């Protein structure tokens, strides 16, 4: 039976959100740890950057994209705690199997399975957190929920670099995958399924979620389409830079894998951990005083983040580059909270997991799939053309995707302000007609 979280204590709501964040963090470690391990894997299998782009990008993103919307629809119709717990067992097991892979093909297949299993993570966790807390605090809640992404990256860089340096890259997958299985038991035994918001329209209660309903919603609401594009390009720039960030510092600046993992954990990882909740707090603060203008603000932050990233990849000193990466990391994750909070607030409760899955489909297929593949191809093409430090040029190109994401955020903000201006002017028009 579903629980109305308004009747639960703040301590219990905090515990439930914390456990969701921990589970999501482990999923993000499973997803991102490959980045710091790329160089030893590349040397063992003699891979090109295009193949690395396939392994870090499309191999994961295509299976995820195929199943993410059906899983989101299923989450709108079933017990989400049980569903995400089951998926957690699958993706943790596949992380362990990745360490057993004996060929590039086996690595691709395990990454594909991991992508399919993790397809349910973001839409289900987002839907659960949304129904646990009030509309007024959702920006902050989404900031803390997606705090799991930079936290996972931080732990992945630090642990992966240390374990690969002192043991073997395969050992890292064993160490990371096993503890996640214990979280399944905690979730099933201690977290209650939250009651969904009930949407009642002119024709009674809203119909159950379906792909047709989600498509119709996106066709009807242009602001949701802009948010989908903003999310896709923003995560594209971020994911493409992240996938090749460790190889960049190892190849271009000559750092060791342990040194790279430690430094990126302290700069890129910690910076993201600061920026993720801070973005949620700023989003709620702007929304409270200037409703609708938070989107444009974070759109311009994206443009600034792209410029900082370009500077980090172009400077000759790795010390300066790492410092700039830390600043970049704080700003590049600001968009998470405002995009997801706005998207969920603009979506009816009975369609949130399904619609959220559609958004995540675009973000993952383009962001985690095509964008890293694009970076790898640009790097290989640059090398074939004889460019010095081809990965440097490829990283700068990847960061420019953030600017496009920022533009769509600004357009989404304009749509919301236009809709609000229209809704406030309609009563005035009706009143004038009545007076006539």
N, C-alpha and C positions, 0 to 999 in steps of 0.2 A: 504494500500500500504506500502511495506517495505521501511525502511529508511537506506540510506548508512551513517553509523555513522562517517565516515571520513569527512562528510560534516557538522557535528554538532560541537558545541563548546565543549571545554574540561569541562566546567562547567556542561553542560547538560549530557555528558557522565558520569561525576562524580555523578550527581544526580541519573541517571538511575541505576548505579552500587550500590549506597547507598540504594536505595529502594529495589533492589534485595537482598542485604545483610540483610536488616531489615526483609523482608518477610521470608528469609531462616532462620534467627535467631529465629523468632517466631515458625517456623516449628520445629526447633531443641529443643526449650523449650517444645513444645507439646510432642516431642518424649522422651526427657531425664528427665523430671520432676518426672517421676515415680520412678527413682532411689532413690531420697531423701525421698520419701514417702513410700518406701517398708516396713520399720519396722512397722509403725502403720497399714498398710494394712495386713501385715503378722500376726500381733497379732489379728486383727479383724476376719480374716478368717482361722486362725491356719494353715498357709501354711508352707510347707517344702522348702528348698533351691532349690530343683529340680522344684517345682511348680513356685518359683520365677523366675528361669531361663526360664521357659516356658513363663511366663507373660512378662518378660523384653526382651526375645529373640525371640523364634520361633513364638509365637502368632503374633508378629509384622512383622517378617521377611518373613514368608512363603507367606502371601497374597501379600506383597510388591514384592517378587520374581516372583510371578505368573504374575503380570501385568506390571512390570517395563519395560520390553523390548517392549511389544506392545505400551505402552504409549510413550516410546522413539521414536519408529517408527512413531507414530502419530504426535509427536512434530516435526519430520523432514518434515512433509507434511502439517502442518496447522499453524495457528497463535499461537505462543507460549505464548504471553502475555495473550491472552484470555483463553487459556487452563490452564495455571498455576494459573490464578485468580479464575477460577472455582474450581480447586482442593483446593485452599486455603480456600474457603468457606466450602468445605466438611471436610477437616481435622480440621479446627477450631471448627466446629459444633460437631465433634466427640470427641474433647477434652472436651467440655462442657458436653457431654453425659457420659463421663467416670466418672465424679463426681456424676452422678446419678445412677451408677451401684449398684445393691443390692445383688450381688453374685459374686463369683470367675468366674463363667462362663460368666456373663455379662461383667466383666472386660476383659476377654480374647477376647470376641467378639468385644468390642469397640476398643481394641488394634489392632485387626485384621483389622477392618475397617480403622483405622488410618494408618496402614501400607500400605494398598492398595491405599489410597488417597495420602500419601506422597511419593509413588513410583515415581511420576512425578516431585517431587521437584528438586532433585539433577541433573538429566539429562537435564531438561529444563533450570534451572538456569545456569548450566555449558555451555550449548549450546548458550544461550542468551549472556552471558558475553564474550564468545569466539568471537562471531560475532560483538560485540561492540568495541573491541580493537584489536590492531595490534599484530602480532605474537611475536614481540620483547618484549612486555610488559605482555604477558599472564601469565608468572610465578607469577609476582607481583599481577596481577588481580585475579588469582586463589587463591593466598594467602589471599587476602582481601575477596573474596567471601566465602571461607571456614573458614574465621575468624568467621563466623556466628555460627560454631559448638561450639568452646569453649565459645563464648559469650553466646550462648543459654544455655550451661551447667552451666556457672557462674550464670546467672539469675535464672535458674531452681533451683539450689542448694540454693541460697540465698532466693528467694521468697518462694519456696516450704517449706524450713525449717522454715521460719518465720511464714508463714500462718498456716502450720500444727501445730506449737507450740502454737499459739495464738487463732486459730479458729478450723479448722478441715481439715483433708487431702482432703476431697471432695471440700472444698472451693477453694483450690489451682487450681483445674482444671477449675472452673468457672472464676476465676480472670484471668487466662492465656488465655483461649480460646476466650473470647469475643472481646478484642481489635484487634485481628488478622483480624476480618471481615472488619474493616475499611480500611485495606491495599488493599483489592480487588478494592475498588472504586478508590483509588489513582493510582494503577497500570493501570487500564483500561483507565483512563482519561489523564494520564500524560506521560506514557512510550510508545514509538513507537516501533513497531516490527522491529528489525534490519534486514538488507539485508543479506542473506546468501552468503558465498563464492561460486562462480560458478566454478565447476571443469569441464574442457573440455579436453577430451582425444583423442586418435586416431580415435575414432568412434563418435565424437561429444560430446555434453553435457552428463554428467554422469546421469545414470538412477536414479529414485527416490529410497529412502531408503527402504529396505526390510530386513526381517529376514535372507533370503538366502544371501543377499549381505553382511550383518554384519558377518555371520558365515564364509563366504568365506574370508573376510578380516582378521579375527582372525586366520584362518587356514593358510593364506599366510604369515602373519607377526608374527614371533616368539617373537619379542620384545613386541608386544601388549599382547601376552599370558603371558609373564613374568610379565608385569605390572599389569595384572589382578590378578595373584597369589600374587604379592607383596602387592597390595591393600587389598586383602582378608585377608591375614595373619596379616598384620599390623593393620587393623581396628579390626580384631578379638581379638588380644591382648589388644588393647586399650579399645574396647567396653566391653570385659569381665571384665577387671579390674574396669572400670567405673561403670558398673551395680551393683557391690557388694562393691564399695568403701565406700559408706555411711553406709551400714550394718556392714562393717568391723570395722569402727571406733566406731560405737555405741556398738557393741557386744564385741569386743576385748579390746578396750580402755575405754569403759564406758562413752563416750560423749553423751550429749543430742542431740535430733534431730535438735534443733535450733543451738546449738554450732557446730555440724557437718556441717550443711548447710552453716553457716557463714565461718568456717575455710576452707572448700573445695572450696567455692566460691573465697576466697582470695588466695588460693594456686593452686589448680587444675584448677579452672576457669580462673583466671588472668594469670597464667602461660601459659595456652593454648592460651589466647588472645595475649600474647607477641610472642609466638612461631609461630602461624599461619602466620601472615604477614611477620615475620622475615624469615621464611622458604622460602617464595616466593622471598624476596629480595636476600637472599643468593643463591637461585637457579638461578635467572637471572644473578647474578654476576659471578657465576662459569661457567654458560653456555656461557657467553660472552667471557671469557678468556680461558676456557678449555671445549669446547663443548663436551657434552656426559659424562663428568666425574662427573657431579652433582649427577647422580643416585648412583654411588658407594659411594660417600661421605655420602649421606643420608642413604644408606644402613648400613654403619658403625654407624651412629647416632642411628639407630634403635636398634642395638646390645647394645650400651651404655645405651639407655633408658630402655631396659629390665633389665639390671643389676641394675640400679638405683631403678626401681620398686621393684625388689626382696629385696633390702636393706630396702626400705620403709616399706614393709610388714613384715620384720623380726625383726626390731629394737624394743626394749621393750618400749621406750619412745614415746608417741604420738606426743610430740612437735617435736622431731627429724623426726618422720615419716611424719608429715605434711610438714616440710621443704623440705624433700626429694621428696615428692609428687609435690611440687611447681617446683623443678628442673626437675623432670620427665615430668611434664606437658608441659614445654617449648619445650623439645626435642621430645616428642612423637607425636607431630602434624607436625613436619617438612616435613614429607613425602607427605602430602596432595598436596602441591603446585607442587612439582616436578613430582609426579605421574600423576596428572590430566593435567598439562601443557604439559608434554611429550606425554601423550596419545592423547591429542587433536591435537598436532602438527604432530603426526605420522598418524593421521586419516584424510581422505578426508572430506572436509566441508559438503558434502551432506549426510554423514553417521555419523556425530558426535553425534547427540542425540541418535541414535539407538545403535551405538557402545559404547557410554558412558553408556547407560542403561545396556548393557551387562556386562560391568565392574562393575557397581553399583549392578547388580544382584548378582555377586559373592561376592562383599564386604558386601552386606546386608544379604544374606542368610547365609554365613559363619560367618561374623563379628558380625552382630547384632542378628543373629539367633542361630547358633550352638555354638558359643563361650561362650555366657552367660549360655546356657544350660549345656555346659561342666563344667563350673565353679560350677554351682549349684549341679551337680551330683558328682563332686569330693568332694565338701564340705560335702554332705550327706554321701558319702562312707567313708570319713575320720572320720566322727562322729561315724558311725557304727563300725569302727575299733578301736574306743577309742582314737583317736588322740586328743591331747589338741589343742584348737583353730583351728578347722578344716578349717575354712574359711581363715585363714592365709596361710595354705598350698595350698589351692585351688587358691588363688590370685597369689602366686608365680608361680604356674603352668601356669596360664593364661598369665602372662607377658612374658613367654618364647616364645609365638607365635610371638612376635615382632621380635625375632631373625630370625625366618624363613622368615618373610616378608622382613627383611633386606637382606637376602641371595638372594632372587628373584630380589630385586632392583639392587644388584651388577651384577647379570646375565643379566638383561635388559640393564644396562650400557655397558656391554661387547658387546652385540649384536649391539648396536648403533655405538660403536667405530669400530667394525668389518665391519659394512655396510659402514661407511664413509671411512674407509681405502680402501675398495674394490672399491668404486665409484671414489676415487682419483687416484687409480692405473690403472683403465681402460683407461683413456685418454692417459696415458703414454705408455701403451701397444699398443694402436691404433697408436700413433705417431711413435713408433719404427717400427711397421709393415709398415707404409707408407714410412719411410725412407729406409727400405729394398727394 
